[in-house]
Amino acid sequence: MTQDHTLARDNTGTEVMGAVDEASGNPSYVIADISCDGAWLSAPEPDAVVPTEWC
């Protein structure tokens, strides 16, 4: 996974990160709660939506 990522924290104790995974040759955008095992989802990079409030 690339080191370009976004970390979001709130007062619930969760840590959510997003990154582009290019390891398979088919880039995917991955969002994961790194404070909880198995809590992640991914979408092919061309299909990923850019949140307008982050731009």
Buried (B, 14 or more C-beta within 10 A) or exposed (E): EEEEEEEEEEEEEEBBBBBBBEEEEEBBBBBBBEEEEEEEEBEEBEEBEEEEEEE
